């Protein structure tokens, strides 16, 4: 049976670090006293040092937000239309930077038969799929698929599509792009949980080449686990002033309980301790802590996930590929791993893999 392989992964982020500027801004949105003190404490405990954006924040003395292009003006945050204009302007730039880092040879470009794109933070048409074809000079008849609005687990679903394509057409090669500009959806909110939900999000992009060529990470199997009675914990809707995120503080606990209940169903009957690598979506420090505890993982098992969280934050669908990129660079032949992402549903999307 033909096995799909993630042959190569490249990643990139925009040039501007906005983490501390947003912490200062988020603090200013909250009432003096307990809400601000709790937010500052949670920001210190977030295990994030950098988050990148195309929105360039300026240093202010009073902690208020100010950016170069006046995207976010107090009392007059941008409409959805304005945010989509910025997405259409900046998304192709980040896509091109990432694709160039993938360093495809002319032969590899000619071999690409399918382009699969995930994004839940913006859309336009003709879209990123056409931009990719033009930038790389791909065959104009390449098959294109856009996977929109699935959230943080979209990359695993895109890998499922690539897996099915390679198995049904072994001569195919899939170019996958996962691009999110989460910082285009900052909101002017004043409740602590609402502001905390924006504390981890950032912009980023990954690009991957997937084929039957036996190099890189071999895809073994997939499994989706939907957690009952949790559909209200993560929601993502188009509003009049951007996309409205609801990320409940109950998510880490719900994930932890679900993983404990599933046992080795998650790993298709294999012992948890048998895996060499864990690529867990770093949706936040509390989520990683919950996964580590519920699966009784060793303290260093989620090192790659924590490294990505520290240096880039949560970039929605692109994030898991940043983690897998680190593993691909560090793993040894035939070592095994489990990738796991979380998103609306509440659902865990998992993938077992091994190094070819």
FIVOPA-9497 format. One record per atom (N, C-alpha, C): residue in three letters; y, z, x. Coordinates in pm, whole numbers, plus 50000, padded with zeros to 5 digits. Each point is the difference from the previous one (the first is absolute). Layout:
<sites>
ALAYZX ...
</sites>
This chain:
<sites>
UNK498805000050085 UNK501205000049915 UNK501255000050089 UNK500954991649966 UNK501254999250077 UNK500805012849987 UNK500535004750112 UNK500795012350002 UNK501454996450035 UNK500935004749920 UNK501424998050029 UNK500465009850106 UNK500844995250091 UNK500525008450107 UNK501524999550003 UNK500625011650018 UNK501435000450026 UNK500154997650150 UNK500284987450036 UNK500014996350141 UNK501175006050077 UNK501155000549936 UNK501215004450070 UNK501005005449900 UNK500795009950042 UNK501035006049916 UNK501285001250082 UNK501134997049938 UNK501315002350062 UNK500885007249899 UNK500945007750048 UNK500885007549910 UNK501435000150054 UNK500945002349910 UNK501415000550039 UNK500795007949896 UNK501135005350043 UNK500905007349911 UNK501424995350026 UNK500915002149905 UNK501414996150021 UNK500645008250113 UNK501224996750039 UNK500595006250120 UNK500655013649981 UNK500275004349876 UNK500865011649982 UNK499205012349954 UNK500075010950078 UNK499375012549961 UNK500925007449903 UNK499485003149880 UNK500825006449898 UNK499495013949961 UNK499025005150073 UNK499355012449954 UNK500995011749992 UNK500685002950110 UNK500905011649997 UNK501174997849905 UNK500484987649993 UNK501114997149907 UNK499565002649857 UNK498724996449967 UNK499555002549864 UNK499785014849975 UNK499515007350099 UNK499845014549983 UNK501365006249969 UNK501044996050072 UNK501345005249974 UNK500474996149861 UNK499744987349963 UNK500414995049869 UNK499245007249889 UNK498675001350015 UNK499205006849899 UNK500455014249979 UNK500385006650109 UNK500505013749989 UNK501275000549916 UNK500884990250021 UNK501284999949927 UNK499834997749851 UNK498864994149959 UNK499774997449858 UNK499615012549922 UNK499545010250072 UNK499445011849936 UNK501035011349992 UNK499765009149907 UNK500885011449982 UNK499905009450119 UNK501105006950029 UNK500005010050106 UNK498965010949970 UNK499505006250105 UNK499055011049981 UNK498574995650014 UNK499145004749909 UNK498564997850011 UNK499604985350009 UNK500504990949913 UNK499584986050010 UNK500274994050138 UNK501195002250053 UNK500324994450132 UNK499155006350110 UNK499825013049992 UNK499205006950102 UNK498564995149999 UNK499444998149880 UNK498624995149990 UNK499894985850053 UNK500994991749967 UNK499974986150048 UNK500064999650152 UNK500895007750060 UNK500105000250147 UNK498675004650060 UNK499395010049938 UNK498725005150052 UNK498924989349989 UNK499934993249886 UNK499004989549981 UNK500244988450096 UNK501264996850026 UNK500324989250094 UNK499535003650141 UNK500175012650039 UNK499545004450132 UNK498484999450011 UNK499315002549888 UNK498545000549999 UNK499364986449973 UNK500814989649979 UNK499474987049956 UNK499224992750108 UNK500135004250127 UNK499314993650113 UNK500434985450015 UNK501274997449969 UNK500594986650017 UNK501225001450091 UNK500094991350100 UNK501174999950087 UNK500854987649982 UNK499354988849961 UNK500734987449988 UNK499574992749873 UNK500984994049933 UNK499734990649890 UNK501024988850014 UNK499514987749987 UNK500864988650031 UNK500384992149874 UNK501184993750007 UNK500554992849885 UNK500914988950047 UNK500224990049912 UNK501034990050024 UNK501375005249958 UNK500025011149926 UNK501265006249961 UNK500445009050116 UNK501064996350067 UNK500465007450118 UNK500925011449960 UNK499515012350016 UNK500795011849964 UNK500995003450111 UNK501165004849961 UNK501035004350095 UNK500025015250007 UNK500405005450112 UNK500105014450016 UNK501235005249926 UNK499785010049917 UNK501125006349928 UNK500045014850034 UNK501175005949991 UNK500165014150037 UNK499645009549887 UNK500014995149876 UNK499775008949886 UNK498614998449938 UNK499124991850063 UNK498644998649947 UNK499874990049888 UNK501104993749958 UNK499904989949895 UNK499474987050058 UNK499594990949911 UNK499434987350045 UNK501104989750017 UNK499904992250108 UNK500894988750021 UNK499214989750078 UNK499974987549950 UNK499284989650073 UNK500924988050023 UNK499594991750095 UNK500854989350050 UNK500464990549889 UNK499074996749908 UNK500334990149899 UNK500325006149863 UNK500205013149997 UNK500295006949874 UNK498964997049893 UNK498725000750040 UNK498934998249902 UNK499975011949906 UNK500065012050058 UNK499935012249920 UNK501355007050002 UNK500704999149887 UNK501305006449983 UNK499865011149897 UNK500415011950036 UNK499855011549910 UNK500614997049864 UNK499185001949896 UNK500454997449863 UNK499874985549958 UNK499594991350093 UNK499904985749966 UNK498894993650084 UNK498775005149982 UNK498874994250071 UNK499724986049945 UNK499414991150082 UNK499894985849962 UNK499064997549883 UNK500254989149931 UNK499134995549892 UNK498704994650059 UNK499034997949913 UNK498744994050045 UNK500244986050056 UNK500904992449935 UNK500304986550047 UNK500545000350143 UNK500915009250029 UNK500565001250135 UNK498925003750100 UNK499105008949964 UNK498925004150091 UNK499064988250026 UNK499744991949898 UNK499134988450020 UNK500664989350086 UNK501344999049993 UNK500714991050090 UNK499815004350145 UNK500055013150024 UNK499795005250135 UNK498564997950044 UNK499075001749908 UNK498584997750033 UNK499804985450041 UNK500554990849924 UNK499854985850031 UNK500654996450133 UNK501025007250038 UNK500694997650127 UNK499225005850118 UNK499495012349985 UNK499425007050114 UNK498484998350014 UNK499294998449889 UNK498544999150008 UNK499524988450087 UNK500574988049989 UNK499554989150087 UNK500245002950148 UNK501105007050031 UNK500275003450140 UNK498905008950057 UNK499615010349924 UNK498965009150046 UNK498654993150005 UNK499744991249904 UNK498744992550000 UNK499914991250124 UNK501064993150033 UNK499984991150116 UNK499815007850130 UNK500675011450013 UNK499835008450120 UNK498555004350016 UNK499385004149888 UNK498625004750005 UNK499044988750030 UNK500204988649936 UNK499134988450025 UNK500094995450144 UNK501195000550058 UNK500144996150140 UNK499235009550090 UNK499965012949965 UNK499255009850080 UNK498504997949987 UNK499554993949891 UNK498574997249984 UNK499524989550100 UNK500944991950052 UNK499734990550109 UNK498844990549968 UNK500094993349887 UNK498974990449963 UNK500064987750089 UNK498864995450045 UNK499944987550077 UNK500134988249903 UNK500244988350055 UNK500084988149916 UNK498684997749927 UNK498905002550069 UNK498694998349937 UNK499825009849885 UNK500455012450018 UNK499895010049893 UNK500884996249882 UNK501174994950025 UNK500874995849890 UNK499354988749919 UNK499394990750071 UNK499344989049930 UNK498795004849920 UNK499395011050044 UNK498795004949934 UNK500285007849872 UNK501255004449980 UNK500325008649885 UNK499894992149870 UNK499165004949911 UNK499784993549871 UNK500625007649883 UNK500275013150020 UNK500515008549892 UNK501095009350054 UNK501025002249919 UNK501045009750029 UNK500025010149884 UNK499885012850034 UNK500035010749900 UNK501125009650037 UNK500905002749905 UNK501175008550024 UNK500005011649902 UNK500295012150052 UNK500185011649911 UNK501435005350016 UNK500605003749890 UNK501305006850000 UNK500245005949862 UNK500525012149997 UNK500345006149871 UNK501485003949995 UNK500774995750101 UNK501405004250006 UNK500994988649979 UNK499494988149971 UNK500904988949971 UNK499254987349974 UNK500704990649939 UNK499404987049975 UNK501094989649974 UNK499674987750032 UNK500844988449973 UNK499104987950005 UNK500444989049948 UNK499184987950001 UNK500914987850019 UNK499574990350085 UNK498825000650086 UNK500125011750096 UNK498855006550027 UNK500035012950065 UNK499515000350143 UNK499565011950040 UNK499555002350137 UNK498864990850040 UNK499154996549903 UNK498874991150033 UNK500514986750054 UNK501044994449935 UNK500584987450048 UNK500725001950133 UNK500665011550017 UNK500695002750126 UNK499015000450115 UNK498825005949976 UNK498975000850104 UNK499504986250037 UNK499724991849899 UNK499504986550025 UNK501004992050082 UNK501285001049965 UNK501034992750074 UNK500155005250142 UNK500055013250015 UNK500255005850132 UNK498884996750099 UNK498775000249953 UNK498874997550088 UNK499594985350005 UNK500604991849916 UNK499624985949995 UNK498584998049951 UNK499605007949899 UNK498644999149949 UNK499834987649913 UNK498764996549975 UNK499694989149908 UNK500655002849864 UNK500814991049947 UNK500685002549872 UNK499055002949884 UNK498744995750013 UNK499045002349891 UNK499225012950017 UNK500405008650096 UNK499335012850017 UNK500055007749868 UNK498925007149968 UNK499945007649875 UNK500785013050016 UNK500885002949902 UNK500905011450009 UNK499745009849886 UNK499975012950032 UNK499825010549900 UNK501015011150024 UNK500735003749896 UNK500965011050007 UNK499445011949922 UNK499935011750064 UNK499535012349936 UNK501205009449992 UNK500575001249881 UNK501245007649983 UNK499795013049923 UNK500805009850032 UNK500175012249921 UNK498765009049993 UNK499094998850096 UNK498845008950002 UNK500285012850078 UNK501055000350081 UNK500335012150072 UNK499265001350132 UNK499785012550040 UNK499525002950135 UNK498604995150030 UNK499174997849897 UNK498624995750028 UNK499824984849993 UNK501104992649990 UNK499914985449981 UNK499334993050117 UNK500185004950123 UNK499404993250115 UNK498484999949991 UNK499415011049952 UNK498545000349985 UNK499564989749897 UNK500764998549892 UNK499664989849900 UNK500184986050056 UNK500974998050087 UNK500154987050065 UNK498834997350094 UNK499555010450069 UNK498844998450087 UNK498744996949919 UNK499925005549880 UNK498884996449911 UNK500034985049970 UNK501184994949970 UNK500124985649971 UNK499594991850122 UNK500475004050118 UNK499644992950122 UNK498505000650025 UNK499425011649976 UNK498565002250017 UNK499204990349912 UNK500414998849874 UNK499304991049908 UNK500194985350040 UNK501204996750047 UNK500254986350043 UNK499114996350117 UNK499945008550101 UNK499214997250120 UNK498514999249968 UNK499545008849911 UNK498574999949966 UNK499624987649921 UNK500914995249915 UNK499684988249918 UNK500274986950075 UNK500965000450094 UNK500344988250078 UNK500085004250147 UNK498895001050071 UNK499975005750135 UNK500924993150101 UNK500384987749975 UNK500894993150092 UNK501475003149978 UNK500305008449902 UNK501405003149966 UNK500605010050099 UNK501315000250002 UNK500755010150076 UNK501175004349912 UNK500185013149988 UNK501015005649910 UNK501105006650083 UNK501244996649969 UNK501145006950058 UNK500525009749894 UNK499985013050032 UNK500475010249905 UNK501315005950050 UNK500985001149911 UNK501285006350032 UNK500245011249900 UNK500355011850051 UNK500325011649916 UNK501425004250035 UNK500944998149908 UNK501415002350031 UNK500665008349892 UNK500675010850043 UNK500685008849905 UNK501375004150054 UNK501014999149915 UNK501345004950030 UNK500295011549904 UNK499335011250024 UNK500105011549910 UNK501415005849993 UNK500754999150111 UNK501325006350002 UNK501024992749915 UNK499634988549946 UNK500904993349904 UNK499975006849864 UNK499175010449987 UNK499855006449869 UNK500345014950003 UNK500845004150096 UNK500525013649997 UNK500795001849869 UNK499895011849945 UNK500675002949873 UNK500915012250014 UNK501005000549916 UNK500925011449999 UNK499455010249901 UNK499125008750049 UNK499305009649917 UNK500425014250036 UNK499745009549909 UNK500525013550025 UNK498975011049974 UNK498754996249971 UNK498935009949986 UNK499205000350129 UNK499595011850043 UNK499355001750129 UNK498764991150014 UNK499104999849901 UNK498784992050012 UNK500324985250009 UNK501044995649928 UNK500394985950004 UNK500514996150139 UNK500835008450058 UNK500544997050132 UNK498905000650106 UNK499095009749985 UNK498895001150094 UNK499114987649997 UNK499874993649884 UNK499144988249990 UNK500534988450082 UNK501285000250034 UNK500604989250080 UNK500065003550149 UNK499585012150034 UNK500145004950137 UNK499134992550100 UNK498884994449956 UNK499034994350095 UNK500054984850011 UNK500694993149911 UNK499874985549993 UNK500884992550099 UNK499484988650047 UNK500674992150103 UNK499604985449985 UNK500594991550084 UNK499714985649998 UNK499034996550112 UNK499134990249975 UNK499094995550105 UNK499204988049955 UNK499374993450096 UNK499234987949971 UNK498824999050096 UNK498874995449949 UNK498834997150083 UNK499504986149968 UNK499404993850101 UNK499404986849984 UNK498635000350064 UNK499014993849936 UNK498635000450050 UNK499354986349984 UNK499154996850096 UNK499174988149992 UNK498585004449970 UNK499404994449895 UNK498685004249953 UNK499114987649989 UNK498835000750063 UNK499084988649998 UNK498595004950023 UNK499074990750011 UNK498615003550030 UNK499765001350151 UNK501004996950080 UNK499865001250145 UNK499685014550035 UNK498925002750074 UNK499545013950021 UNK500785007650106 UNK501305001349978 UNK500845008250087 UNK500875008949914 UNK500385011750053 UNK500855009149926 UNK499215009649914 UNK500555003249883 UNK499375009549908 UNK499174992549896 UNK498705002649998 UNK499124993849901 UNK500075008149870 UNK500214992949889 UNK500095006649869 UNK498595001849944 UNK499635012649972 UNK498655002949950 UNK499935000849848 UNK500905007749937 UNK499945001649854 UNK501285006349948 UNK500174999249868 UNK501165005849933 UNK499545009049885 UNK500855009649966 UNK499735008449883 UNK501335005349948 UNK500214998949869 UNK501195005649935 UNK499595012349920 UNK500735010850018 UNK499735012449927 UNK501235003549917 UNK499864999449869 UNK501105003549911 UNK499855014449956 UNK501075007750013 UNK499985014249967 UNK500425001849855 UNK499145005449915 UNK500335001349857 UNK501245008649975 UNK500724996549896 UNK501135008049951 UNK501115001950104 UNK500224990050084 UNK501065001150102 UNK500964988249998 UNK499934991649897 UNK500814987750000 UNK501495002850000 UNK500415012149960 UNK501425003449994 UNK500555004950133 UNK499145002050099 UNK500445006350125 UNK500734990450094 UNK499664987149994 UNK500724989950077 UNK500364988649907 UNK501294997549983 UNK500444988749918 UNK501104992550075 UNK500134987249969 UNK500944991250072 UNK500454989549900 UNK501245001049955 UNK500484991249893 UNK501324993550038 UNK500224988149947 UNK501264992950023 UNK501075005949911 UNK501055005350060 UNK501115005549925 UNK501234991350014 UNK501075004049937 UNK501234992150006 UNK500695001250135 UNK499745011150070 UNK500605002050133 UNK498905002350103 UNK499174989850014 UNK498915000850095 UNK498695003849934 UNK498985002050082 UNK498685003949951 UNK499925015250001 UNK499545005749892 UNK499985014549983 UNK498645005750036 UNK499985008650102 UNK498765006150048 UNK499845014149944 UNK498805002849951 UNK499635013749968 UNK498785003450085 UNK500165009650089 UNK498925004450088 UNK499895015049985 UNK499025004349924 UNK499865014249968 UNK499525007950120 UNK500465012450009 UNK499525009150103 UNK498555003949981 UNK499414996349885 UNK498605003149974 UNK499034990150065 UNK500524989150056 UNK499134989550054 UNK499075005050109 UNK500485007150103 UNK499085004450106 UNK498855008549947 UNK500295009249909 UNK498955008449943 UNK498994992149921 UNK500484990149922 UNK499104991749920 UNK499094991850090 UNK500554994750108 UNK499194992350095 UNK498955008950065 UNK500415011950043 UNK499075009150066 UNK498845003849911 UNK500295003249874 UNK498925003849907 UNK499064988349975 UNK500564988149985 UNK499184988249973 UNK499074996850117 UNK500525001150122 UNK499184997050117 UNK498885010250017 UNK500275012449967 UNK498945010150006 UNK498904996949900 UNK500404995649880 UNK499034997449893 UNK499134987850029 UNK500564990050071 UNK499254987650021 UNK498925001350107 UNK500195009550093 UNK499005001850106 UNK499804987250079 UNK498764996650027 UNK499714988150082 UNK500024987149918 UNK500365000749871 UNK500214987649925 UNK501094991850068 UNK501005007150051 UNK501124993650069 UNK499534991750119 UNK499025005050072 UNK499534993550123 UNK498674992949978 UNK499694996949875 UNK498794992549963 UNK498745006950053 UNK499985013449991 UNK498825007650039 UNK499955004150145 UNK500914995050082 UNK500015003750141 UNK500705013550020 UNK499575007450098 UNK500605012950028 UNK501454998350044 UNK500875008749951 UNK501414999550038 UNK500145000450152 UNK499205008350063 UNK500105002150145 UNK499524988050081 UNK499404990149934 UNK499464988550074 UNK501064989750036 UNK501195001349943 UNK501054989950024 UNK500835003650123 UNK500264989950079 UNK500795002050122 UNK501504999849971 UNK500414992749897 UNK501434998049973 UNK500305001849852 UNK501165005949973 UNK500515001449864 UNK501404994149994 UNK500164990049915 UNK501304993749978 UNK500465003849860 UNK500715011049989 UNK500435005149870 UNK501494996949983 UNK500344994449886 UNK501404996649973 UNK500875012550010 UNK500995000150092 UNK500865011750015 UNK501115000349896 UNK499635002749876 UNK500995000749894 UNK500925011850015 UNK499635009250087 UNK500785012050029 UNK499115009950072 UNK500615009650066 UNK499215009750076 UNK499045007749910 UNK500455003749881 UNK499165008049911 UNK498774992149954 UNK500134986949986 UNK498854991749962 UNK498994999650115 UNK500474998250121 UNK499084999950115 UNK499325013650016 UNK500765010649983 UNK499425013450009 UNK498935002049894 UNK500264995149879 UNK499065001649890 UNK498704992450027 UNK500114987650051 UNK498814992150032 UNK499215006850111 UNK500695004450104 UNK499325006650112 UNK499235012349954 UNK500625008049916 UNK499365012349952 UNK498844997049907 UNK500194991049905 UNK498974997649898 UNK498764993450058 UNK500164992050106 UNK498874993350063 UNK499495007450123 UNK500635011550030 UNK499625008250117 UNK500024991850128 UNK501074992350018 UNK500144991750119 UNK500485008450118 UNK499744995350120 UNK500485006850119 UNK501514998450010 UNK500685009150073 UNK501474999650007 UNK500564986950052 UNK499234992750084 UNK500534987550056 UNK499554987549924 UNK499255001949890 UNK499444988549928 UNK501084990849944 UNK501125005749959 UNK501074992149939 UNK501154997750097 UNK499724999950129 UNK501054998750101 UNK500804987049984 UNK499314988949973 UNK500714987249985 UNK500895000049877 UNK499525005749891 UNK500805000849878 UNK501235008750022 UNK499825011150069 UNK501145009050024 UNK500994993750097 UNK499514992150093 UNK500894993050094 UNK500884990049927 UNK499414992649907 UNK500794990349923 UNK501005007249911 UNK499615010949936 UNK500925007749917 UNK501185004850082 UNK499735005350119 UNK501045005350086 UNK501014989250040 UNK499494988350034 UNK500874989750058 UNK500564990149901 UNK499434999449877 UNK500444989849904 UNK500115004749857 UNK499455011849966 UNK500015004349862 UNK499004992249915 UNK500215000049869 UNK499144993149905 UNK500634986649962 UNK499354989250042 UNK500514986449975 UNK499204993249890 UNK499505007849906 UNK499224995149888 UNK498854991250050 UNK499844987949949 UNK498784992250026 UNK499804996550147 UNK501064999650079 UNK499854996350142 UNK499415011350083 UNK500095012349953 UNK499735011650086 UNK498585000750051 UNK499034997549914 UNK498605001250042 UNK499684990150111 UNK500684988550001 UNK499754990150104 UNK500595004550134 UNK501105007649997 UNK500525006150122 UNK498945009350060 UNK499345007849914 UNK498965009250046 UNK498814992250057 UNK499564989849928 UNK498874992050047 UNK500344992650129 UNK501254996450018 UNK500414993550125 UNK499785009450118 UNK500345012849984 UNK499765009750106 UNK498515001650028 UNK499225000849893 UNK498555001750017 UNK499394987850069 UNK500444988249961 UNK499484987750061 UNK500274999950150 UNK501135005650040 UNK500355000250142 UNK499225010750078 UNK499505010249931 UNK499405011450068 UNK498495001349983 UNK499444993749897 UNK498585001849969 UNK499124992450100 UNK498775004650010 UNK499014993750088 UNK498984992549916 UNK499294991050064 UNK499034991549932 UNK499055008049913 UNK499844995449876 UNK499085005449900 UNK500385013749944 UNK501145005550040 UNK500455012349937 UNK500344997349854 UNK499805009949914 UNK500164998249856 UNK501215007649948 UNK500474995849883 UNK501165006749943 UNK500084998649850 UNK500875008249942 UNK500284999649857 UNK501504999549981 UNK500464989949928 UNK501424998849964 UNK500175004449856 UNK501125006849973 UNK500215005649867 UNK501484999649965 UNK500324994349884 UNK501374999649953 UNK500085005449859 UNK501195004149959 UNK500195006049868 UNK501184993449928 UNK499914999649867 UNK501104994149925 UNK499855002549851 UNK500804992749920 UNK500015002149855 UNK498604999549941 UNK499795008849905 UNK498695000249934 UNK499525013749957 UNK500045010350078 UNK500115001050145 UNK498694995150059 UNK500064991050098 UNK498814993350051 UNK499965000750152 UNK498805002250053 UNK499744998750144 UNK499244987150022 UNK500554991350084 UNK499334987650038 UNK499465001850141 UNK498714998250020 UNK499395002550130 UNK499304987750055 UNK499914999650133 UNK499334989050069 UNK499255005750121 UNK498724996950011 UNK499245003550119 UNK500024988350096 UNK500075002850129 UNK500094989550100 UNK499345004550130 UNK499814990650089 UNK499565003350135 UNK500604990150098 UNK500095004150125 UNK500554991150101 UNK498934990350044 UNK500334987249994 UNK499004989750031 UNK499605001050148 
</sites>
